[in-house]
């Protein structure tokens, strides 16, 4: 049996690309799996978000703890990513 990957979305409300990232996660999961799987979401503005996530720009999609774009965490939090939402293809590639 194949292990289900851990998918996490790091974002903050007001980031114009957060909704697109969610849509791209849904589409990538639909391509990779026969049935939907759940993912975690971490709001950078929430006090309950672990500090480890607060160095990622919004939106970041992590699969098994790794940014699907190959980028790592930065030094500054609460920033929108200049490259926008990760693509369906980038997410799907890490799910397979």
trRosetta pair geometry for C-beta under 8 A, 3 or more apart (Angstrom, degrees):
i j d omega theta_ij theta_ji phi_ij phi_ji
4 37 5.7 -179 -160 -139 123 147
5 63 5.1 2 163 -168 137 95
5 64 5.3 -81 -153 -42 93 96
5 94 7.4 139 -168 133 166 85
5 95 5.7 -136 25 -128 146 66
6 39 7.9 116 179 -132 47 73
6 40 7.5 -1 -177 9 89 112
6 62 7.8 -17 111 115 87 95
6 63 7.1 141 76 -162 55 44
6 64 5.4 107 45 -88 89 49
6 65 7.2 34 79 -32 121 70
7 25 6.4 131 165 -152 139 119
7 29 7.4 -79 -20 -78 168 114
7 37 7.3 112 14 104 125 111
7 39 3.6 -57 92 -116 104 117
7 40 7.3 165 93 25 56 66
7 61 7.0 -17 -165 -171 91 92
7 62 7.2 152 -157 84 41 59
7 63 5.7 -11 -101 -104 71 71
7 95 7.7 -2 -77 -93 119 104
8 39 6.3 -169 -81 179 29 96
8 40 4.7 -17 -112 70 83 97
8 41 7.3 163 -162 -89 62 26
8 42 6.2 22 179 -7 109 110
8 53 7.6 -109 149 -110 136 126
8 61 7.4 156 81 -157 49 46
8 62 4.3 -8 58 57 99 107
8 65 8.0 40 20 -85 129 40
9 18 7.7 101 164 -154 122 82
9 21 5.9 136 -142 130 117 122
9 22 6.6 24 -119 -83 167 71
9 25 6.4 -77 -68 -48 120 153
9 39 6.3 78 -14 127 94 126
9 40 7.3 -168 26 96 67 50
9 41 4.7 -16 65 -113 102 77
9 42 7.0 -180 89 26 51 69
9 59 6.1 -20 -168 -165 93 111
9 60 7.4 152 -158 79 45 51
9 61 5.8 -17 -102 -103 69 70
9 62 7.9 -160 -71 22 24 76
10 42 4.9 -18 -108 69 69 108
10 44 6.6 68 178 -58 86 95
10 53 5.0 -166 -114 -171 123 106
10 56 4.4 56 103 86 157 136
10 57 8.0 103 106 79 114 29
10 58 6.5 -120 122 -99 74 68
10 59 6.7 149 78 -158 56 55
10 60 4.2 -4 54 55 110 100
10 61 7.8 -155 21 -70 75 26
10 62 6.8 55 -15 -13 107 108
11 15 5.5 -136 -166 43 88 141
11 18 4.0 95 -161 -121 140 113
11 21 6.6 -174 -78 58 127 146
11 41 6.9 -32 29 -164 108 98
11 42 7.4 134 25 77 60 58
11 43 6.5 -35 79 -110 73 54
11 44 6.8 -131 105 -7 24 96
11 58 4.5 93 -140 -146 49 106
11 59 4.4 -7 -92 -106 99 87
11 60 7.6 -165 -62 26 60 61
12 15 5.3 104 63 -27 70 112
12 18 7.3 -135 58 -69 33 140
12 43 6.0 92 -114 -166 55 70
12 44 4.1 -58 -67 46 106 106
12 45 5.1 98 -141 -23 106 98
12 58 4.9 -99 16 -68 79 161
12 78 6.3 22 -18 -126 163 69
13 18 7.3 -81 -104 36 32 167
13 43 6.7 9 -23 -145 87 117
13 45 6.5 -58 25 20 92 140
15 18 4.4 97 77 -33 104 105
15 58 4.0 -112 -90 123 162 126
15 59 6.1 148 119 -46 144 78
15 80 5.1 159 -139 -102 95 97
16 19 8.0 -53 178 23 39 98
16 80 6.9 23 30 -132 82 148
17 20 5.1 -58 -159 45 62 115
17 21 5.9 69 142 -30 82 100
17 58 7.1 152 65 132 97 74
17 59 5.2 -134 108 9 96 103
17 80 6.5 120 18 -160 112 107
17 81 6.8 -78 62 50 153 96
17 84 4.8 -178 -113 -159 143 65
17 85 4.2 -168 179 -47 105 86
18 21 5.6 -53 -151 31 32 114
18 22 6.8 34 152 -19 64 101
18 58 6.1 -21 -74 171 99 108
18 59 4.8 140 -104 -65 56 120
18 85 7.7 177 -78 -91 13 109
19 22 5.7 -51 -154 32 35 112
19 23 6.5 34 149 -17 66 105
20 23 5.5 -53 -149 38 35 113
20 24 6.2 35 153 -19 67 107
20 59 7.7 -173 69 26 79 142
20 84 7.1 -23 85 172 146 102
20 85 3.9 -152 101 -6 107 159
21 24 5.7 -56 -146 38 30 111
21 25 6.4 36 153 -23 64 101
21 59 3.6 -102 -33 110 160 158
21 61 6.0 -172 -166 -54 109 106
21 85 4.0 -149 -66 -139 73 108
21 86 6.4 62 -125 33 91 79
22 25 5.7 -51 -150 31 32 112
22 26 6.5 33 152 -18 64 104
23 26 5.8 -53 -152 35 32 112
23 27 6.4 28 153 -16 65 108
24 27 5.7 -53 -144 39 34 111
24 28 6.1 33 157 -19 66 108
24 61 7.5 -103 94 -51 114 154
24 85 5.7 156 2 146 141 121
24 86 6.3 -178 112 87 150 70
24 87 6.4 -149 -148 -174 140 22
24 88 4.8 -135 -152 -72 85 66
24 91 5.8 139 142 0 99 144
25 28 5.9 -59 -146 40 28 109
25 29 6.1 28 157 -19 65 108
25 39 6.1 -81 176 19 142 160
25 61 6.2 -177 -81 -123 103 131
25 91 6.0 -142 -103 -158 53 160
26 29 5.9 -58 -148 37 26 110
26 30 6.4 27 154 -20 63 108
26 36 7.8 -17 -142 -125 77 107
27 30 5.7 -54 -149 35 30 113
27 31 6.6 31 152 -19 63 104
27 88 4.7 -48 99 -120 123 125
28 31 5.7 -54 -151 34 33 112
28 32 6.2 15 157 -8 67 114
28 88 5.0 -174 -64 -158 87 68
28 89 7.9 -146 -101 -49 105 13
28 91 3.7 -87 -72 101 172 116
28 92 4.1 -144 -145 -62 93 76
28 95 6.0 145 153 -5 106 142
29 32 6.0 -67 -140 46 29 102
29 33 5.6 -28 180 29 70 114
29 36 6.2 57 131 -137 130 60
29 37 5.7 -143 -154 39 125 87
29 39 7.7 -131 -68 -33 140 118
29 95 7.0 -168 -97 -121 52 162
30 33 7.3 -71 -113 56 16 74
30 36 7.4 -14 -81 -89 72 74
31 88 7.3 100 -6 171 142 109
31 92 5.1 -16 81 -119 136 131
31 95 8.0 120 81 71 93 140
32 92 5.6 -176 -52 -141 109 79
32 95 4.1 -37 -115 117 172 133
32 96 5.9 -135 -127 -68 110 78
33 36 7.2 123 93 -103 124 14
33 37 5.7 45 57 -17 173 109
33 95 7.6 -90 -32 166 95 132
42 46 7.5 -133 -171 48 57 120
42 49 4.7 104 -171 -132 94 109
42 50 7.4 -60 -134 33 136 77
42 53 4.5 -49 137 163 157 165
43 46 4.1 82 77 -12 104 111
43 49 6.0 -138 68 -56 54 130
44 49 6.2 -109 -112 82 28 171
44 53 7.1 -139 -96 125 73 98
44 54 5.9 120 -143 -123 86 68
44 56 7.8 -140 -85 70 118 80
44 58 6.1 -104 -6 -61 136 119
44 77 6.0 176 -165 179 125 108
44 78 5.8 173 135 -83 138 65
45 49 7.9 87 52 3 27 136
45 78 7.7 79 -74 -104 77 105
46 49 4.7 107 74 -22 92 99
49 53 5.4 -96 173 70 105 127
49 54 6.3 122 115 -65 116 91
50 53 5.5 91 71 4 79 100
50 54 7.7 -141 105 -17 45 92
51 54 5.4 -54 -153 20 44 120
52 55 7.4 -62 -179 18 34 103
52 73 7.7 -122 178 -67 61 159
53 56 5.9 -50 -171 19 59 115
54 77 4.5 -17 166 -107 80 145
55 73 3.6 61 103 175 112 119
55 74 5.6 -166 169 61 84 52
55 75 6.8 -7 -150 -101 108 14
55 76 7.6 98 -146 55 66 19
55 77 5.9 -77 -95 -74 34 88
56 60 4.0 -76 169 10 129 157
56 62 7.8 -87 -99 -50 164 113
56 67 7.2 174 -128 -88 120 117
56 73 5.2 -75 -67 -114 69 81
56 74 7.2 118 -111 16 27 82
56 77 7.7 30 46 -120 39 77
57 60 6.0 115 67 -49 59 105
57 74 6.4 44 -38 7 93 130
57 79 4.8 -54 -120 87 95 89
57 80 6.3 58 -180 163 105 13
57 81 4.0 127 115 -71 130 76
57 82 7.9 -30 167 -4 167 62
58 78 7.7 0 -6 -139 118 31
58 79 7.1 169 20 87 81 38
58 80 5.6 -54 72 -108 86 54
58 81 6.5 -149 76 -13 31 85
59 81 6.7 -78 44 10 42 122
59 85 5.4 16 55 -112 122 76
59 86 7.3 -107 102 4 98 85
60 67 5.7 -60 -166 -120 108 101
60 71 7.8 -109 -125 78 111 114
60 81 6.9 131 -67 -54 75 135
60 86 7.6 66 -147 -27 36 119
61 67 7.3 100 72 -150 52 57
61 68 4.9 -10 89 7 102 124
61 86 4.7 -102 24 36 120 143
61 90 7.9 127 64 107 128 106
61 91 5.6 -32 122 -100 156 106
62 65 5.8 -3 175 -133 121 14
62 66 6.2 138 -154 60 78 24
62 67 5.9 -44 -96 -82 71 45
62 68 7.3 -158 -105 -26 21 78
63 66 6.1 -35 65 62 67 82
63 68 5.7 68 0 -76 108 94
63 91 7.2 140 -48 -152 127 66
63 94 4.0 144 45 134 153 126
63 95 6.3 -123 -133 -72 148 62
64 94 7.8 -153 23 168 97 108
66 94 7.1 -157 86 -147 106 135
67 70 6.4 -76 93 29 98 11
67 71 4.8 -65 109 65 156 69
67 72 6.5 -157 9 -89 131 29
67 73 8.0 173 -43 -52 127 54
68 86 4.9 82 75 -166 121 155
68 90 4.7 112 140 142 111 98
68 91 5.2 -12 -151 -93 168 53
68 93 7.4 125 -166 62 100 92
68 94 4.7 -118 -121 -6 91 147
69 83 6.8 124 -140 91 158 151
69 86 5.5 -133 -51 -107 100 106
69 90 5.9 10 -85 -175 63 148
74 77 8.0 172 75 -69 97 43
74 79 7.4 -35 64 45 150 134
76 79 5.6 54 111 -20 108 131
81 84 6.4 -111 93 -3 100 10
81 85 7.9 131 62 -70 126 29
86 90 4.8 -111 -178 82 97 132
86 91 5.6 112 121 -52 118 92
87 90 4.6 100 56 4 83 100
87 91 7.0 -152 94 -1 47 85
88 91 6.0 -62 -152 41 30 108
88 92 5.9 27 155 -18 68 113
89 92 5.8 -55 -138 40 27 110
89 93 6.2 35 159 -27 63 105
90 93 5.9 -51 -149 28 27 114
90 94 7.1 17 156 -11 59 105
91 94 6.2 -67 -160 38 33 104
91 95 6.5 28 149 -21 68 110
92 95 5.5 -58 -147 34 36 113
92 96 6.6 30 160 -22 69 106
93 96 6.5 -60 -152 29 28 106
